[in-house]
Amino acid sequence: MIEADAAAGDIASDVFGPGLATAEAYVELLRTVGVEWGLIGPRESARIWERHIFNSVAVREVVAPGVSVVDVGSGAGLPGIPLAIARPDLRVTLLEPLLRRVTFLERVVSELALGERVRVVRGRAEDWGQEDGRFGAVVSRAVAPLDRLVGWTRGLRSPGGAILALKGSRAESEVAAAAAMLRTWRLQADVVEVRADVRCEATRVARVTALARGK
């Protein structure tokens, strides 16, 4: 558990390295514009590093090197922006249907000079679900139950890629509830725990991949 900005700063330095100043600028945008526009609750502003940034960036541990990533229902840019800052090898698409959030994301990408690797697209996952497998990682955070999310996004996943849904205590129950549907689509799911740093709480990720041949 992180109890002070000083501790968060030490962890952020280790997690983001050369991208620390960019991560700090993003946090400042969340604390100011994000709160003002209702994308982050006012009570969350003191806990952004722990509750949002470190929780989000932990998913980098299960994203393959150099792949294209789509962050479905990106909202305020979580987990896509922290992931892009921590992993400069990735190209990230932030997919978000709501105009106010899209406007915020475009401002973030511009102010943080991430435009070469990060793009913002206004749209819904279900409208993009028939795309021809262009993304090696489909990430999401607090968007929808796993079965619904996979239904929307399975067409976005490249043949060797993964759907990575950041979940809480219900991760296993959502995987169990989706089991029959996943097998119909020849997919499988497991739950992995990842951390931004050993000093951080674990992030639980429901990982969906292709079912191995013969199963």
C-alpha positions, 0 to 999 in steps of 0.5 A: 500500500502506498501512503504518501506522494514521496513513496509514489514518486520513488516507485514512479521513478523506477517504473517509468524511468526516462518517461517519468516527467511524462507520467507526472504531466499526465497525473497533473492533467488527471488531477486538474482537467480530469477532475474538472471534466468529471473523468476522475472523482474529486476524492480520487485526486490524492490517490491517482498514482496508486489507484489508477496509474500503477494499477494500469501500468502493471498490465505491461508485464503481459503485453508482448514486445512491439505489438499494436495495442487497443485500449477499449473504452479508454475513458481518461486514458487508463490503462492505455496512456500509462502503458504507452509511457512505460512501453515505448515499443508499443503503438497504442490506439485509445478507443472511446465513444464519448466526445468529452473523453475523446477531447480530453484524450486528444489533449493529453496525447498532444500535451505529452507529445505522444502522437507518434505512437498513440492515436485517439479514435472515437468509436464503440468496441462493438462497432470495431469488433469485426476488424480483422485482427490487427491488435496484438493486445486488446486491453480494457479497465472497468468496461464490461463483464468479460463475456460481453467484452470478449463478444465486442472485441474478439475480432480485434485480436490478432491470431497470436494476441490476447484480450487483457481485461483488468479486473478486481475480485470478480476476475475468476467468477467472470472467467467461469461465467464466460467459459462456455462462450469462450469454448464456442469461439475457441478461446481460453481464459486465465487470471494472472496477477501482475504488479507495477512494482513489488511495492504495489498491490497486485492488478488482476488481469483476465487474459483471453487467448486462442484455444490450442489446437486439438482442445 
